[in-house]
Amino acid sequence: MRHWQVQQDAGLDFVSVGDFAFYDQVLNVSVMLGAVPARFNAQAEVADGDIDLDTAFRMARGRAPSGEPAAACEMTKYFDTNYHYLVPELHEGQTFTMASSRLFDEVDEALRAGFTPK
């Protein structure tokens, strides 16, 4: 909330939400849409709409405080920059579902605190 206040105090009409990632924003979107490879055994979490942070870290690093280690998702460079992101593993016939409410929770938090989120 402190960063939202800094933005508002600087004269911004809208504060940024969803701009933080523990790993990268592409992973955030993959988790939000339930695009979790089967090797991470998260089918129940996807169905419940609640992919946890440990699953996201296992996707990024191959391990986390809980869950079985698995091969991490491939990482690649974004064009010719030094920015890297995790490559989503998509397959034919894949379905997507809202499997993380983190972005929407941040929007709600900003609204409750009296900020206008973007």
Secondary structure, DSSP 8 states (H G I E B T S, - for coil): -HHHHHHHHTT-SSB--S---SS-HHHHHHHHTT---GGG--HHHHHHT---HHHHHHHHHS--SSS-------EEESTTSS-EEE-----TT--------HHHHHHHHHHHTT--B-
